[in-house]
Amino acid sequence: MTEGIAISPGGFGWADTPGLWTEQQVCGWCRVTDAVHTAGGRIVAQLWHTGAMSHPDLLGGALPLSAADVDPGQKSVTAACRVPTVAPRAMTRDEIRQTVADYGRAALNAMSAGFDGVQIQAKDFYSLAQFLNRATD
């Protein structure tokens, strides 16, 4: 199982983690999955959208997108250091639809890259959990 792989630029939210939304990223992952398979292993892509756990420092200054404008009161991991999370911007209905489509595209990209499966990271304070938590929905 990989660590979190961002599904889109807007879902990116942890310094130095990979993505799976471009053809170049798919090609890079092919090298990884090929090596795992050559060694006799299997590999599953853990897909995530970090939502309010992201930080403007990771998003070109933009606010993270989440279920609501509630700061989770956690720490974001930026290139410089861990910094306090900020109040995100609540997603519009169109942004929710786009995020669902981004998950679908990332899953298809994972299959194209040779992953044996995908796992959706939906625990803790990440985007999907934010929609299921009464404090952040």
DSSP file with accessible surface (Angstrom, degrees, kcal/mol):
  #  RESIDUE AA STRUCTURE BP1 BP2  ACC     N-H-->O    O-->H-N    N-H-->O    O-->H-N    TCO  KAPPA ALPHA  PHI   PSI    X-CA   Y-CA   Z-CA
    1    1 A M              0   0  134      0, 0.0    44,-0.2     0, 0.0     2,-0.1   0.000 360.0 360.0 360.0 130.1    0.0    0.0    0.0
    2    2 A T        -     0   0   20     42,-2.6     3,-0.1     1,-0.1     2,-0.1  -0.317 360.0-107.9 -75.8 168.9    1.3    3.4   -0.9
    3    3 A E  S    S-     0   0  128      1,-0.2    43,-0.6    -2,-0.1    -1,-0.1  -0.282  71.2 -43.5 -79.1 179.8    1.1    6.4    1.3
    4    4 A G  E     -a   46   0A   0     -2,-0.1     2,-0.5    41,-0.1    43,-0.2  -0.174  54.9-163.6 -55.9 133.8   -1.4    9.1    0.2
    5    5 A I  E     -a   47   0A   0     41,-2.4    43,-2.3    -3,-0.1    14,-0.2  -0.988  23.5-122.8-118.7 120.6   -1.5   10.0   -3.5
    6    6 A A  E     -ab  48  19A   0     12,-2.5    14,-1.4    -2,-0.5    43,-0.2  -0.366  10.8-153.1 -65.9 140.9   -3.2   13.3   -4.3
    7    7 A I  S    S-     0   0    0     41,-1.5    -1,-0.1     1,-0.2    42,-0.1   0.595  74.6  -3.1 -88.5 -14.5   -6.1   12.9   -6.8
    8    8 A S  S >> S-     0   0    6     40,-0.3     3,-0.8     1,-0.1     4,-0.6  -0.971  78.3 -95.0-166.0 164.6   -5.8   16.5   -8.1
    9    9 A P  G >4 S+     0   0   76      0, 0.0     3,-1.0     0, 0.0    -1,-0.1   0.905 126.1  50.9 -57.9 -38.2   -3.8   19.7   -7.6
   10   10 A G  G 34 S+     0   0   34      1,-0.2    55,-0.4    -3,-0.1    41,-0.2   0.703 107.7  53.3 -72.5 -18.5   -6.7   21.0   -5.3
   11   11 A G  G <4 S+     0   0    0     -3,-0.8    39,-2.2    38,-0.1    -1,-0.2   0.492  83.1 110.6 -92.4  -5.4   -6.5   17.7   -3.3
   12   12 A F    <<  +     0   0   40     -3,-1.0     3,-0.1    -4,-0.6    46,-0.1  -0.484  29.7 145.7 -70.0 137.6   -2.8   18.0   -2.7
   13   13 A G        +     0   0    1      1,-0.3    64,-0.5    -2,-0.2     2,-0.3   0.290  42.7  68.8-164.4  25.4   -2.1   18.8    0.9
   14   14 A W  S >  S-     0   0   71     62,-0.1     3,-1.1    44,-0.1    -1,-0.3  -0.938  80.9-107.9-151.2 124.0    1.1   17.2    2.3
   15   15 A A  T 3  S+     0   0   11     62,-2.6    63,-0.1    -2,-0.3    43,-0.0  -0.154  96.6  10.0 -55.3 142.0    4.6   18.3    1.3
   16   16 A D  T 3  S+     0   0  157      1,-0.2    -1,-0.2     0, 0.0    62,-0.0   0.765  92.1 132.0  63.1  29.0    6.6   16.0   -0.9
   17   17 A T    <   -     0   0   24     -3,-1.1    -1,-0.2     1,-0.1   -12,-0.1  -0.838  52.7-117.1-107.5 154.7    3.8   13.6   -1.7
   18   18 A P        -     0   0   56      0, 0.0   -12,-2.5     0, 0.0     2,-0.2  -0.270  19.8-145.0 -85.4 172.5    3.0   12.4   -5.2
   19   19 A G  B     -b    6   0A   5    -14,-0.2   -12,-0.2   -12,-0.1    28,-0.0  -0.729  10.8-155.9-126.3 177.2   -0.1   12.8   -7.4
   20   20 A L        +     0   0    0    -14,-1.4    89,-0.2    -2,-0.2    90,-0.1  -0.196  65.9  95.2-151.0  47.0   -1.9   10.7  -10.0
   21   21 A W  S    S+     0   0   62     88,-0.1     2,-0.3   -15,-0.0   -14,-0.1   0.505  73.7  63.2-118.0  -5.7   -3.8   13.2  -12.2
   22   22 A T  S  > S-     0   0   49      1,-0.1     4,-2.1    84,-0.0     5,-0.1  -0.825  79.6-121.2-118.8 160.6   -1.3   13.6  -15.1
   23   23 A E  H  > S+     0   0  133     -2,-0.3     4,-2.5     1,-0.2     5,-0.2   0.872 114.8  56.8 -63.1 -37.2    0.1   11.3  -17.8
   24   24 A Q  H  > S+     0   0  167      1,-0.2     4,-2.1     2,-0.2    -1,-0.2   0.909 106.9  48.6 -61.6 -41.0    3.6   12.1  -16.6
   25   25 A Q  H  > S+     0   0   46      2,-0.2     4,-2.6     1,-0.2    -2,-0.2   0.912 109.0  53.1 -65.8 -40.1    2.6   10.9  -13.1
   26   26 A V  H  X S+     0   0    4     -4,-2.1     4,-2.0     1,-0.2    -2,-0.2   0.941 109.0  49.9 -59.3 -45.3    1.1    7.8  -14.5
   27   27 A C  H  X S+     0   0   62     -4,-2.5     4,-1.2     1,-0.2    -1,-0.2   0.899 110.1  50.6 -61.5 -41.1    4.4    7.1  -16.3
   28   28 A G  H  X S+     0   0   20     -4,-2.1     4,-1.1     1,-0.2     3,-0.4   0.920 109.8  49.6 -62.9 -41.8    6.4    7.6  -13.1
   29   29 A W  H  X S+     0   0   35     -4,-2.6     4,-3.1     1,-0.2     5,-0.3   0.824 100.0  66.3 -67.6 -29.4    4.1    5.2  -11.2
   30   30 A C  H  X S+     0   0   37     -4,-2.0     4,-2.7     1,-0.2    -1,-0.2   0.897  99.1  52.5 -57.8 -39.6    4.6    2.6  -14.0
   31   31 A R  H  X S+     0   0  185     -4,-1.2     4,-1.8    -3,-0.4    -1,-0.2   0.900 112.0  45.9 -62.7 -39.1    8.2    2.4  -13.0
   32   32 A V  H  X S+     0   0   61     -4,-1.1     4,-2.3     2,-0.2    -2,-0.2   0.954 114.7  44.7 -69.2 -50.3    7.3    1.8   -9.4
   33   33 A T  H  X S+     0   0    0     -4,-3.1     4,-2.7    80,-0.3     5,-0.2   0.896 111.8  53.9 -65.6 -36.6    4.5   -0.8  -10.0
   34   34 A D  H  X S+     0   0   95     -4,-2.7     4,-2.7    -5,-0.3    -1,-0.2   0.921 109.3  48.5 -60.6 -43.3    6.8   -2.6  -12.6
   35   35 A A  H  X S+     0   0   61     -4,-1.8     4,-1.7    -5,-0.2    -2,-0.2   0.915 111.9  48.9 -64.2 -41.6    9.5   -2.9   -9.9
   36   36 A V  H  <>S+     0   0   41     -4,-2.3     5,-2.8     1,-0.2    -2,-0.2   0.935 113.9  45.9 -63.9 -45.3    7.1   -4.2   -7.3
   37   37 A H  H ><5S+     0   0   66     -4,-2.7     3,-1.7     1,-0.2    -2,-0.2   0.894 108.7  55.6 -66.6 -37.5    5.7   -6.8   -9.7
   38   38 A T  H 3<5S+     0   0  127     -4,-2.7    -1,-0.2     1,-0.3    -2,-0.2   0.867 106.3  52.1 -61.5 -34.7    9.2   -7.8  -10.9
   39   39 A A  T 3<5S-     0   0   90     -4,-1.7    -1,-0.3    -5,-0.2    -2,-0.2   0.431 125.4-105.5 -81.4   2.2   10.0   -8.5   -7.2
   40   40 A G  T < 5S+     0   0   69     -3,-1.7    -3,-0.2     1,-0.2    -2,-0.1   0.580  80.1 123.2  87.7  10.6    6.8  -10.7   -7.0
   41   41 A G      < -     0   0   30     -5,-2.8     2,-0.3    -6,-0.2    -1,-0.2  -0.331  53.3-132.7 -98.8 179.7    4.8   -8.2   -5.0
   42   42 A R        -     0   0  211     -2,-0.1     2,-0.4    -3,-0.1    73,-0.1  -0.935  17.1-157.0-127.0 156.2    1.5   -6.4   -5.4
   43   43 A I        -     0   0   16     -2,-0.3    73,-3.1    71,-0.2    74,-0.7  -0.998   5.3-162.8-143.6 136.0    0.8   -2.7   -4.8
   44   44 A V  E     - c   0 117A  42     -2,-0.4   -42,-2.6    72,-0.2     2,-0.5  -0.960  20.1-131.1-119.0 134.8   -2.3   -0.7   -4.0
   45   45 A A  E     - c   0 118A   0     72,-2.4    74,-2.9    -2,-0.4     2,-0.8  -0.746  11.5-148.6 -87.2 126.0   -2.6    3.1   -4.5
   46   46 A Q  E     -ac   4 119A  22    -43,-0.6   -41,-2.4    -2,-0.5     2,-0.3  -0.847  20.1-160.3 -94.4 109.0   -4.0    5.0   -1.5
   47   47 A L  E     +ac   5 120A   0     72,-3.0    74,-3.2    -2,-0.8     2,-0.3  -0.729  15.8 169.8 -94.6 140.1   -5.9    7.9   -3.1
   48   48 A W  E     -a    6   0A   2    -43,-2.3   -41,-1.5    -2,-0.3     2,-0.4  -0.986  35.3-159.6-149.0 156.4   -6.7   11.1   -1.1
   49   49 A H        -     0   0    2     72,-0.4    78,-2.2    -2,-0.3    79,-0.4  -0.982  21.2-155.8-125.9 118.2   -7.9   14.6   -1.2
   50   50 A T    >   +     0   0    1    -39,-2.2     3,-2.1    -2,-0.4     4,-0.1   0.664  21.6 178.9 -79.8 -14.0   -6.7   16.2    2.0
   51   51 A G  G >   +     0   0    1      1,-0.3     3,-2.0     2,-0.2    -1,-0.2  -0.221  69.5   4.3  55.6-131.1   -9.4   18.9    2.2
   52   52 A A  G 3  S+     0   0    1      1,-0.3    34,-0.4    73,-0.2    -1,-0.3   0.614 120.8  73.8 -66.9 -10.5   -9.0   21.1    5.2
   53   53 A M  G <  S+     0   0   15     -3,-2.1    -1,-0.3    72,-0.4    24,-0.3   0.621  84.2  84.6 -78.0 -11.1   -5.8   19.4    6.2
   54   54 A S  S <  S-     0   0    0     -3,-2.0    32,-0.5    11,-0.1   -41,-0.1  -0.123  71.0-141.9 -77.2-175.2   -4.0   21.2    3.4
   55   55 A H    >>  -     0   0   22     30,-0.1     3,-2.3    22,-0.1     4,-0.6  -0.994  24.5-113.0-150.2 148.5   -2.6   24.7    3.6
   56   56 A P  G >4>S+     0   0   21      0, 0.0     5,-3.0     0, 0.0     3,-1.1   0.823 114.3  66.7 -53.6 -29.9   -2.4   27.8    1.4
   57   57 A D  G 345S+     0   0  112      1,-0.3     3,-0.3     3,-0.2    22,-0.1   0.767 105.6  42.8 -61.6 -24.4    1.4   27.3    1.3
   58   58 A L  G <45S+     0   0   30     -3,-2.3    -1,-0.3     1,-0.2   -44,-0.1   0.499 114.1  51.9 -95.7  -8.3    0.8   24.0   -0.6
   59   59 A L  T X<5S-     0   0   32     -3,-1.1     3,-1.8    -4,-0.6    -1,-0.2  -0.068 118.1 -96.1-123.3  30.5   -1.9   25.5   -2.9
   60   60 A G  T 3 5S-     0   0   86     -3,-0.3    -3,-0.2     1,-0.3     3,-0.1   0.807  87.4 -51.2  61.0  27.9   -0.3   28.6   -4.4
   61   61 A G  T 3 <S+     0   0   57     -5,-3.0    -1,-0.3     1,-0.3    -4,-0.2   0.256 106.7 129.5  94.4 -12.8   -1.9   30.7   -1.7
   62   62 A A    <   -     0   0   55     -3,-1.8    -1,-0.3    -6,-0.3    -3,-0.2  -0.413  64.3-106.5 -73.2 151.3   -5.5   29.4   -2.3
   63   63 A L        -     0   0   85      1,-0.1    -1,-0.1    -3,-0.1    -8,-0.1  -0.499  39.3-104.3 -71.5 145.8   -7.6   28.2    0.6
   64   64 A P        -     0   0    1      0, 0.0    25,-3.2     0, 0.0     2,-0.4  -0.323  34.6-122.7 -62.6 155.0   -8.0   24.5    1.0
   65   65 A L  E     +d   89   0B  28    -55,-0.4     2,-0.2    23,-0.2    25,-0.2  -0.848  42.8 151.1-102.8 139.5  -11.4   23.1   -0.1
   66   66 A S  E     -d   90   0B   1     23,-2.1    25,-2.9    -2,-0.4     3,-0.1  -0.836  59.8 -84.1-150.2-174.7  -13.5   21.2    2.4
   67   67 A A  S    S-     0   0   18     -2,-0.2     2,-0.3    23,-0.2    23,-0.1   0.793 109.3  -2.0 -69.1 -30.5  -17.1   20.3    3.3
   68   68 A A  S    S-     0   0   16      2,-0.2     2,-0.7    21,-0.1    -1,-0.1  -0.937  81.4 -94.6-152.4 172.4  -17.4   23.5    5.4
   69   69 A D  S    S+     0   0  114     -2,-0.3     2,-0.6    18,-0.1    20,-0.1  -0.142  76.5 130.9 -89.8  44.8  -15.4   26.5    6.4
   70   70 A V        -     0   0   55     -2,-0.7    -2,-0.2    66,-0.2    -3,-0.1  -0.857  56.7-134.9-104.5 121.3  -14.3   24.8    9.7
   71   71 A D        -     0   0   66     -2,-0.6    16,-0.2     1,-0.1   -18,-0.1  -0.605  10.0-147.7 -71.2 124.0  -10.7   24.9   10.7
   72   72 A P        -     0   0   21      0, 0.0    -1,-0.1     0, 0.0     3,-0.1   0.600  27.9-129.0 -72.8  -7.6   -9.9   21.3   11.9
   73   73 A G        +     0   0   59      1,-0.2     2,-0.1    13,-0.1    -2,-0.1   0.863  67.0 118.0  66.3  36.7   -7.3   22.7   14.4
   74   74 A Q        -     0   0   72     12,-0.1    11,-2.1    51,-0.1     2,-0.4  -0.319  67.6 -89.9-115.0-162.0   -4.6   20.4   13.3
   75   75 A K  E     -E   84   0C 108      9,-0.2     2,-0.3    -2,-0.1     7,-0.1  -0.965  27.7-148.3-119.4 133.5   -1.1   20.8   11.7
   76   76 A S  E     -E   83   0C   0      7,-3.6     7,-2.5    -2,-0.4     2,-0.8  -0.779  17.1-130.1 -94.3 145.4   -0.4   20.9    7.9
   77   77 A V  E     +E   82   0C  22    -64,-0.5   -62,-2.6    -2,-0.3     5,-0.2  -0.852  36.0 172.6-100.6 104.4    2.9   19.5    6.7
   78   78 A T        -     0   0    9      3,-2.2   -20,-0.1    -2,-0.8   -65,-0.0  -0.528  49.2 -98.3-101.0 175.0    4.4   22.1    4.3
   79   79 A A  S    S+     0   0   88      1,-0.2     3,-0.1    -2,-0.2    -1,-0.1   0.839 123.5  43.0 -62.6 -31.7    7.9   22.1    2.7
   80   80 A A  S    S-     0   0   92      1,-0.3     2,-0.3     0, 0.0    -1,-0.2   0.909 126.4 -57.9 -82.5 -44.9    9.2   24.4    5.5
   81   81 A C        -     0   0   70     -5,-0.1    -3,-2.2     2,-0.0     2,-0.4  -0.970  67.6 -54.8-177.2-178.0    7.6   22.9    8.6
   82   82 A R  E     -E   77   0C 156     -2,-0.3    -5,-0.2    -5,-0.2    -7,-0.0  -0.729  57.5-177.8 -81.4 130.8    4.4   21.9   10.3
   83   83 A V  E     -E   76   0C  24     -7,-2.5    -7,-3.6    -2,-0.4    -9,-0.0  -0.918  33.2 -89.7-129.2 154.8    2.0   24.8   10.4
   84   84 A P  E     -E   75   0C  80      0, 0.0    -9,-0.2     0, 0.0    -1,-0.0  -0.337  46.5-112.5 -62.0 142.0   -1.5   25.3   11.9
   85   85 A T        -     0   0    6    -11,-2.1     2,-0.3   -30,-0.1   -30,-0.1  -0.247  31.3-140.9 -64.7 164.1   -4.4   24.5    9.6
   86   86 A V        -     0   0   41    -32,-0.5   -12,-0.1   -34,-0.4   -13,-0.1  -0.786  31.6 -80.5-121.5 167.4   -6.6   27.4    8.5
   87   87 A A        -     0   0   50     -2,-0.3   -16,-0.1   -16,-0.2   -18,-0.1  -0.573  55.3-145.8 -67.4 121.6  -10.3   27.8    7.9
   88   88 A P        -     0   0    4      0, 0.0     2,-0.5     0, 0.0   -23,-0.2  -0.196  16.2-101.0 -79.3 179.6  -10.9   26.2    4.5
   89   89 A R  E     -d   65   0B 104    -25,-3.2   -23,-2.1   -20,-0.1     2,-0.2  -0.883  37.5-115.7-102.1 132.5  -13.4   27.3    1.9
   90   90 A A  E     -d   66   0B  41     -2,-0.5   -23,-0.2   -25,-0.2   -22,-0.1  -0.480  34.8-113.4 -66.6 135.7  -16.5   25.2    1.6
   91   91 A M        -     0   0   19    -25,-2.9     2,-0.1    -2,-0.2    -1,-0.1  -0.410  23.7-129.1 -67.6 145.0  -16.8   23.4   -1.7
   92   92 A T     >  -     0   0   69     -2,-0.1     4,-2.3     1,-0.1     5,-0.2  -0.401  31.9-101.5 -80.3 169.4  -19.6   24.4   -4.1
   93   93 A R  H  > S+     0   0  193      1,-0.2     4,-2.5     2,-0.2     5,-0.2   0.909 126.0  51.8 -59.6 -40.6  -21.8   21.6   -5.5
   94   94 A D  H  > S+     0   0  117      1,-0.2     4,-2.5     2,-0.2    -1,-0.2   0.894 108.7  50.2 -64.4 -37.9  -19.8   21.9   -8.8
   95   95 A E  H  > S+     0   0   47      2,-0.2     4,-2.4     1,-0.2    -1,-0.2   0.873 109.1  51.9 -68.9 -33.9  -16.5   21.5   -6.9
   96   96 A I  H  X S+     0   0   61     -4,-2.3     4,-2.4     2,-0.2    -2,-0.2   0.950 110.8  47.7 -64.0 -47.3  -17.9   18.4   -5.1
   97   97 A R  H  X S+     0   0  148     -4,-2.5     4,-2.3     1,-0.2    -2,-0.2   0.908 112.0  50.3 -59.3 -41.8  -18.9   16.9   -8.5
   98   98 A Q  H  X S+     0   0  102     -4,-2.5     4,-2.6     2,-0.2    -1,-0.2   0.904 108.8  51.6 -64.4 -39.1  -15.4   17.7   -9.8
   99   99 A T  H  X S+     0   0   14     -4,-2.4     4,-2.2     2,-0.2    -2,-0.2   0.910 108.6  50.7 -65.7 -40.4  -13.8   16.1   -6.8
  100  100 A V  H  X S+     0   0   98     -4,-2.4     4,-2.0     1,-0.2    -1,-0.2   0.941 111.9  47.8 -60.5 -44.3  -15.8   12.9   -7.3
  101  101 A A  H  X S+     0   0   53     -4,-2.3     4,-2.9     1,-0.2    -2,-0.2   0.882 108.0  55.9 -63.5 -37.5  -14.7   12.9  -11.0
  102  102 A D  H  X S+     0   0   13     -4,-2.6     4,-2.7     2,-0.2    -1,-0.2   0.895 105.7  50.9 -62.7 -40.0  -11.1   13.5   -9.8
  103  103 A Y  H  X S+     0   0   24     -4,-2.2     4,-2.4     2,-0.2    -1,-0.2   0.930 111.3  48.7 -60.9 -44.5  -11.3   10.4   -7.7
  104  104 A G  H  X S+     0   0   36     -4,-2.0     4,-2.4     2,-0.2    -2,-0.2   0.930 112.4  47.4 -61.2 -45.3  -12.6    8.4  -10.7
  105  105 A R  H  X S+     0   0   90     -4,-2.9     4,-2.8     1,-0.2    -2,-0.2   0.926 111.8  50.3 -63.4 -43.0   -9.9    9.7  -12.9
  106  106 A A  H  X S+     0   0    0     -4,-2.7     4,-2.4     2,-0.2    -1,-0.2   0.902 109.8  51.0 -63.8 -38.1   -7.2    9.0  -10.3
  107  107 A A  H  X S+     0   0   27     -4,-2.4     4,-2.0     2,-0.2    -1,-0.2   0.928 111.6  47.0 -65.0 -43.0   -8.5    5.4   -9.9
  108  108 A L  H  X S+     0   0  123     -4,-2.4     4,-2.5     1,-0.2    -2,-0.2   0.910 111.7  51.4 -63.9 -40.1   -8.4    4.9  -13.7
  109  109 A N  H  X S+     0   0   25     -4,-2.8     4,-2.0     1,-0.2    -2,-0.2   0.884 106.6  54.7 -62.9 -37.9   -4.9    6.4  -13.8
  110  110 A A  H  <>S+     0   0    0     -4,-2.4     5,-2.4     2,-0.2     4,-0.4   0.920 108.8  47.5 -61.9 -42.5   -3.9    4.0  -11.0
  111  111 A M  H ><5S+     0   0   92     -4,-2.0     3,-1.4     1,-0.2    -2,-0.2   0.925 111.4  50.7 -65.4 -40.8   -5.1    1.0  -13.1
  112  112 A S  H 3<5S+     0   0   87     -4,-2.5    -1,-0.2     1,-0.3    -2,-0.2   0.836 106.9  55.6 -63.4 -32.1   -3.2    2.4  -16.2
  113  113 A A  T 3<5S-     0   0    2     -4,-2.0   -80,-0.3    -5,-0.2    -1,-0.3   0.517 123.9-104.2 -79.9  -6.2   -0.1    2.7  -14.0
  114  114 A G  T < 5 +     0   0   25     -3,-1.4   -71,-0.2    -4,-0.4    -3,-0.2   0.567  63.7 156.4  96.9   9.8   -0.3   -1.0  -13.1
  115  115 A F      < -     0   0    9     -5,-2.4    -1,-0.3    -6,-0.2   -71,-0.2  -0.377  42.5-138.9 -65.5 150.4   -1.6   -0.8   -9.6
  116  116 A D  S    S-     0   0   77    -73,-3.1     2,-0.3     1,-0.2   -72,-0.2   0.594  75.9 -24.1 -86.0 -11.1   -3.3   -3.9   -8.4
  117  117 A G  E     -c   44   0A  19    -74,-0.7   -72,-2.4    -7,-0.1     2,-0.3  -0.970  60.8-115.8-178.9 176.1   -6.0   -1.9   -6.6
  118  118 A V  E     -c   45   0A  56     -2,-0.3     2,-0.4   -74,-0.2   -72,-0.2  -0.956  12.8-161.3-130.9 151.0   -7.0    1.4   -5.0
  119  119 A Q  E     -c   46   0A  64    -74,-2.9   -72,-3.0    -2,-0.3     2,-0.6  -0.998  17.9-136.7-129.0 133.0   -7.9    2.4   -1.5
  120  120 A I  E     -c   47   0A  65     -2,-0.4     2,-0.8   -74,-0.2   -72,-0.2  -0.832  16.8-135.3 -92.1 119.2   -9.7    5.7   -0.8
  121  121 A Q        +     0   0   12    -74,-3.2     7,-0.4    -2,-0.6   -72,-0.4  -0.648  43.5 152.1 -75.8 108.5   -8.2    7.4    2.2
  122  122 A A        +     0   0   43     -2,-0.8     2,-0.2     6,-0.1    -1,-0.1   0.048  34.9  99.5-129.2  25.9  -11.3    8.5    4.2
  123  123 A K  S >  S+     0   0  113      5,-0.0     3,-1.7     6,-0.0     6,-0.3  -0.519  71.3   5.7-108.0 178.8  -10.2    8.6    7.8
  124  124 A D  T 3  S-     0   0   91      1,-0.2     0, 0.0    -2,-0.2     0, 0.0  -0.251 123.0 -25.2  55.7-125.7   -9.1   11.2   10.2
  125  125 A F  T 3  S+     0   0   74      4,-0.1   -72,-0.4     5,-0.0    -1,-0.2   0.094  97.6 123.9-109.9  19.7   -9.4   14.8    9.0
  126  126 A Y  S <> S-     0   0   25     -3,-1.7     4,-2.0   -74,-0.1     3,-0.4  -0.303  77.2 -87.4 -83.0 171.3   -9.2   14.2    5.2
  127  127 A S  H  > S+     0   0    1    -78,-2.2     4,-1.4     1,-0.3   -60,-0.2   0.830 122.3  46.4 -50.8 -53.6  -11.8   15.4    2.7
  128  128 A L  H >> S+     0   0   60     -7,-0.4     4,-0.8   -79,-0.4     3,-0.5   0.924 113.6  50.1 -60.6 -41.2  -14.2   12.4    2.7
  129  129 A A  H >> S+     0   0   15     -3,-0.4     4,-1.0    -6,-0.3     3,-0.6   0.851 103.4  61.3 -64.0 -31.4  -14.2   12.2    6.5
  130  130 A Q  H 3< S+     0   0    5     -4,-2.0     3,-0.3     1,-0.3    -1,-0.2   0.851 103.1  50.3 -64.6 -31.7  -14.9   16.0    6.6
  131  131 A F  H << S+     0   0   69     -4,-1.4    -1,-0.3    -3,-0.5    -2,-0.2   0.713 113.4  46.0 -76.6 -19.6  -18.2   15.4    4.8
  132  132 A L  H << S+     0   0  141     -4,-0.8     2,-0.5    -3,-0.6    -2,-0.2   0.538  93.4  90.3 -99.3  -7.5  -19.1   12.6    7.2
  133  133 A N    >X  -     0   0   69     -4,-1.0     3,-1.6    -3,-0.3     4,-0.9  -0.789  68.2-145.7 -96.4 124.6  -18.3   14.5   10.4
  134  134 A R  T 34 S+     0   0  223     -2,-0.5     3,-0.2     1,-0.3    -1,-0.1   0.792  99.9  57.8 -59.0 -26.8  -21.1   16.6   12.0
  135  135 A A  T 34 S+     0   0   72      1,-0.2    -1,-0.3    -3,-0.0    -5,-0.1   0.724 119.9  27.0 -76.7 -19.0  -18.5   19.1   13.2
  136  136 A T  T <4        0   0   16     -3,-1.6    -2,-0.2    -6,-0.2    -1,-0.2   0.266 360.0 360.0-127.8  12.7  -17.3   19.8    9.6
  137  137 A D     <        0   0  108     -4,-0.9    -6,-0.1    -3,-0.2   -68,-0.1  -0.307 360.0 360.0-100.7 360.0  -20.2   19.0    7.3
